[in-house]
Amino acid sequence: MAVKIIMIHIGIILDSIGIRLHISVLYVCKLNKYNLDIMYIFTEIAKRTLECIVQQRFGSLYGRIFRIIVHKKSLEQKQICDMAMLPSKDAKAILYTLMIEKFIRMQEIPRSQDCVASRTFHLFSIDILDTSTVVLSRSYKAIANAIIRRDWEINANKRLLDKSERLKTMKKSVLANSDSNVSIDDTIRELEESITPNESQQLKILREKLDRLDYSEAQIDATIFSLSTFLSLTRIQAKDLTAK
């Protein structure tokens, strides 16, 4: 019963990130031992991560075409247009952008030996390993930039932040040391008025910037974890296959 409950929980976790739990992920041995295919799981996580990045960066149409290529492995432009229900001109521009940004690649397969363009297949596909490597490298640069930006914002507004921290400390001290019979509203009000309206507005804007930077760092951290784990598992699997 305990094992069944655990497997149900694993299924819920995987389903929450869009990965269906099926026979290729989970299989049962004769000794009633359950084995989880971690390689499959992180491959799917890497795919979902890349799909989200494309959609957030370029928009829903780019995300739609990228998902189609990921799921169908290899397609011609006309097939992509039909599946995405987009005009050829729009699909061509999207495919070109994704190629330039190294999210997809194009392979030319000639129908004849003369390699004439009119008799050549142009297949669009994605190499999850190559794309993950490119995106991982960009993610490291992005998080470094976010950290540098946060440090710059803090240093540029150090005087204002120090003043705000001193005010908080003084408020806590007043509240902790005040006599319950004496009103402290006037004292608190005087402390709050020591920060001008202009400084309060600057603090609000600064905190919003820092919150956005923290949120961006958290998102990038998740991307780095997913892609780096996928690439590490792929290398380990390749070594194991070579050893065999």
N, C-alpha and C positions, 0 to 999 in steps of 0.2 A: 504493500500500500504506500509506504514512504517513497519508494522508487517512482511509482506512478505519479505521485504528487510533485516530485522534483521534475519529472519529465514534462508535466503540464506547465510548470513554472517556466522551464526553459522554452517551451513552445510559445508561451505568452510573450517572453522577452524578445524572441526572434521575430514574432509576428508584429511587435510594436515598431520594429525598424524595417518592416516590409519583407521579411524573409520567411517563407513558408517552411514549416517543419515537415519533411517528407522522407521517403525511404533512403534517398541519397545522402541525407544529413544524419539520420539516426537509424541504426540497425541493431538487431538483437542477436546475440551469440547463443550457442547451445547451453552455455552455463548461466543464462539469464543475466549477462552483463551488458550494460548499455555503453556504447561508444559514440562519442560526438565527433563529427567530422569538422574539426576546427578550420581546416584549410578551405572547405566549402563555405563555411560561415563568413570568414574574413574576406573571401573573394567577393561574396555578395555584398558585404558591408562596403568594400572598396568601390564596387559598382555604384551602389546607392550614394556614396559620398561624392563620387565624380558627377553623377547626375544632378545632385543638389547644387554643386559648385557651378556647373554650366548654367543651370536655370537661374540661380541667384545673380550670376555675373552678366549673363546675356539676355535672359528673359525666357518666357514660357515656350515660344516657338523653337528656340535653340534647344531647350531642354527636351521638347517632344522629339525632335529629330535625333538628338544624341541617344535618347532612350531606345528609339527604334533600332539604331545601329548596334547598340549594346546587346539588345535582345535577339536581333536577327543575324548577328555576327558579320555578314558581308552582303552589301546591296549596291545596285546601280542607282544612279540619280533618279531615273524614272520610277523605280520601285519605291524609293524614299518619298518622292512627291506624292505617289498614290497613297501610301500608308499614312503620311502626315497630313494629307489633304491640303497641300499647299501648291501654289503656282510654281512652275519650273524656275522662273526668275528668282523668286524669293528663296526657294530651297537651294539654288545654286550659290546665292550670296551667303547663306547660313553655312553651307558646307565649306565654302572657301574660308570663312572666318574661323571655323573650328579647326580646319587644317593649319592655318597660319598660327593659331594659338596652341597647336600640337595636341589637341584633344582627339583627333581622328587622323587617319591616313588614307591615301588613295593608292591603289595598285592597278597598273595597266596590264591587261592580259590580251595580247593580240590573237585574233581569230585565224590569221594567216601569217606566213613567214615574212611578208613584206612590211608588216607593222604599220599599216595605214591607219590613221586616226579614226576614220569612219568604220573600220572593221576591227576596232579594239574595244574590249570591255574595260570600263572604268569602275572599279569596285571600291566602295568606301567601307572601312572597317575600323576597329579600335583594338589596339594592343594594350590590355589592362596594365601590364607591367611597365611599359614605356610611359604611358600616360600618368600612372601613379607616381613614377619616379620624377617626372616633370612637375607635377602638382605638389609633390612633397618638397621639392627644392624651392618652389615658389612660396610654400607655406612657411618654411624656415625664414625666408627673407621677410615675409609679411609680419611674422610675430616679432622678429628683431626690430622692424620699423615701428611696430606698435609699442614696444617697450621703450625705444628711443623717444618716441613722441610723448609717451606718458611722463618719462623723466624730464623732458623739456618743459612740459606744461607745469609740472610740480616745481621745478627750479625757477621758472619765469614768474610764478605766483607764490613763491616761498614766503614772502613777507605777509601776504594776505592769509595764507594757510596757517602760519604761525600765530597770527593774531586771532584767528577763529579758534584754534586749539587752546590758546590761553584763556579765551572767553569761556569755553566749555569747562575748562578746569576750574575757573573761578566760580562758575555757576554751581558745579558739584560741591565745591568747598563751602559756599554759602548755604546750600541746602543741607549739607552734612552737619555744619556747626551752628545752625540757627536754632534759636529758642522757639519751641512750639507755640509759645504765647505771643510771639512777636511776628508781625506780618513781614514777609520778605519780598512781597510783590514789587515794592518800590526799588529795592536793591537789584532785583533781577532785571527790571525795566531799564535801570541806569546802565547796567552791563550791556544789555542788548542794543541800547542807543549808542554805545561806543563804536559800533560798526555802522557806517553811513549807508543810506539806501543804494548808492552806487556800488559800494563794496559788497553789499548783500547780493546785488544782481550779478556781479562778477563771480562771486562764490557759487551761485546757482548755475551759471553757465559752465564754470570750471568743473563742478561735480558732474554735470551732465556729460561733458566731454570724457571725463575719467571713467564714468559708468559705461559709456559706449566703447571705450578702449578695452575695459575689462571684459565686456561681453564679446568683443571681437577676438581677444586673446583666448577666451574659453572656447569659442567656435574653432579657431585655428588649432588649438591644442587637441581638440577632438579629431580634427582632420589628420593631424600629424600622427596621433596614436593609431587611428584606423589604417592609414596607408603604410606607415612604417612597420606595423605588425604584419600586415599582408605581405609586404616585400620580404620581411625577415622569414616568415613561414615559407614563402616561395623558395628562398635560397636554401633553407634547411631541407625542404623536400627535394630540391635538385641535387643536393649533396648526398642525400640518402639513396636516390635513384642511381647516382654515379657509383656509389659504394657497392651497390648490388650488382 
